[in-house]
């Protein structure tokens, strides 16, 4: 959904395709209905009303709302925090989460087991365990 301005002049989102005679596109039907449920997705798509940023956060369309002047520093802070983490395990976790909606519970459990067997051999897991035992922050390397 494209970024637009809400009535309160704060950044928000709106599905404006129907205002132009277009159908929902760019995976919007697939993604939006799964993220916020079919009834709310229909409301947003059919009416195309602007959704204030805070309302988008409450619906789960975004994780955090910050003033425009803080956006770059907030995004950088999250990026740096992720980069300091166990990026190998984070990447596998991202893959597992993204595939979860397409899979059965049995398939998810199988994939999680496989991912755990991979991270069990990683330097990051060993570092995480050492850091826990030594009561210090881990220094992950993505390996």
C-alpha positions as CSV (number, residue, x, y, z in Angstrom):
1,X,0.0,0.0,0.0
2,X,1.5,3.4,-0.9
3,X,2.4,5.9,1.7
4,X,0.0,8.9,1.8
5,X,-1.1,11.7,4.1
6,X,-3.8,11.1,6.6
7,X,-6.3,13.8,7.7
8,X,-4.2,14.6,10.7
9,X,-1.2,15.2,8.4
10,X,0.8,12.3,9.8
11,X,2.2,9.8,7.4
12,X,0.0,6.8,6.8
13,X,-1.1,4.3,4.2
14,X,-4.0,3.9,1.8
15,X,-4.9,1.4,-0.9
16,X,-5.7,3.9,-3.6
17,X,-5.8,1.6,-6.6
18,X,-9.6,1.5,-6.7
19,X,-9.8,5.3,-6.7
20,X,-8.1,5.0,-10.1
21,X,-10.1,2.1,-11.4
22,X,-7.4,-0.5,-10.7
23,X,-7.7,-3.7,-8.7
24,X,-5.5,-4.5,-5.7
25,X,-2.1,-5.5,-6.9
26,X,1.6,-6.1,-6.0
27,X,0.5,-9.1,-3.8
28,X,-1.8,-6.9,-1.7
29,X,-4.6,-9.4,-1.7
30,X,-2.4,-12.2,-0.5
31,X,-0.3,-10.2,2.0
32,X,-2.9,-7.8,3.4
33,X,-5.5,-10.5,4.1
34,X,-3.0,-12.6,5.9
35,X,-1.6,-9.7,7.9
36,X,-4.8,-8.1,9.2
37,X,-7.6,-10.5,8.3
38,X,-10.0,-10.6,5.4
39,X,-12.7,-8.3,6.7
40,X,-10.3,-5.4,7.5
41,X,-8.4,-6.0,4.3
42,X,-11.6,-5.7,2.3
43,X,-12.5,-2.5,4.1
44,X,-9.1,-0.9,3.4
45,X,-9.0,-2.0,-0.3
46,X,-12.7,-1.3,-1.1
47,X,-12.8,2.2,0.4
48,X,-9.2,3.2,0.1
49,X,-9.4,5.5,3.1
50,X,-6.2,6.9,4.5
51,X,-5.0,5.0,7.6
52,X,-3.1,7.0,10.1
53,X,0.4,5.7,10.9
54,X,-0.6,4.8,14.5
55,X,-3.6,2.9,13.3
56,X,-1.3,1.0,10.8
57,X,0.9,0.1,13.8
58,X,-2.1,-1.2,15.8
59,X,-3.2,-3.4,12.9
60,X,0.3,-4.8,12.6
61,X,1.1,-3.2,9.2
62,X,4.2,-1.7,10.7
63,X,6.2,-2.3,13.9
64,X,6.9,1.2,15.1
65,X,5.9,4.8,14.4
66,X,8.4,7.6,14.8
67,X,8.3,11.3,13.8
68,X,9.7,11.8,10.2
69,X,12.8,13.6,11.6
70,X,13.6,10.5,13.7
71,X,13.0,7.9,10.9
72,X,16.6,7.6,9.7
73,X,18.1,7.3,13.2
74,X,15.4,4.8,14.3
75,X,16.0,2.7,11.2
76,X,19.7,2.9,11.6
77,X,19.4,1.8,15.3
78,X,17.4,-1.2,14.4
79,X,19.8,-2.1,11.5
80,X,22.8,-1.8,13.8
81,X,21.1,-3.9,16.5
82,X,20.3,-6.6,13.9
83,X,23.9,-6.5,12.6
84,X,25.3,-7.1,16.1
85,X,23.1,-10.1,16.5
86,X,23.7,-13.7,15.4
87,X,23.0,-13.0,11.8
88,X,23.3,-16.7,10.7
89,X,20.5,-17.6,13.1
90,X,18.5,-14.5,12.3
91,X,18.6,-15.3,8.6
92,X,17.4,-18.8,9.2
93,X,14.7,-17.6,11.6
94,X,13.5,-15.1,8.9
95,X,13.2,-17.9,6.4
96,X,11.3,-20.0,8.8
97,X,8.9,-17.2,9.7
98,X,8.3,-16.2,6.1
99,X,7.5,-19.8,5.1
100,X,5.3,-20.6,8.1
101,X,2.1,-19.4,6.5
102,X,2.6,-21.7,3.5
103,X,3.4,-24.8,5.6
104,X,1.8,-27.3,7.8
105,X,2.8,-27.5,11.5
106,X,4.7,-30.8,10.6
107,X,6.7,-29.1,7.9
108,X,7.5,-26.1,10.1
109,X,8.8,-28.4,12.8
110,X,10.9,-30.3,10.3
111,X,12.4,-27.1,9.0
112,X,13.0,-25.8,12.5
113,X,14.8,-29.0,13.4
114,X,17.0,-28.7,10.3
115,X,17.8,-25.0,11.1
116,X,18.7,-25.9,14.7
117,X,21.1,-28.6,13.4
118,X,22.8,-25.9,11.4
119,X,23.0,-23.3,14.1
120,X,24.2,-25.9,16.6
121,X,27.4,-26.0,14.6
122,X,27.9,-22.3,14.4
123,X,30.5,-20.1,16.1
124,X,27.8,-17.7,17.1
125,X,26.0,-20.4,19.2
126,X,29.3,-21.2,21.0
127,X,29.9,-17.5,21.6
128,X,26.3,-17.0,22.8
129,X,26.7,-19.8,25.3
130,X,30.1,-18.6,26.5
131,X,28.8,-15.1,26.9
132,X,25.8,-16.4,28.9
133,X,28.0,-18.4,31.2
134,X,30.4,-15.5,31.7
135,X,27.5,-13.0,32.2
136,X,28.6,-10.7,29.4
137,X,27.2,-9.5,26.1
138,X,28.0,-11.8,23.2
139,X,30.2,-10.7,20.3
140,X,28.6,-12.5,17.3
141,X,30.4,-12.8,13.9
142,X,27.7,-14.3,11.7
143,X,29.4,-17.7,11.5
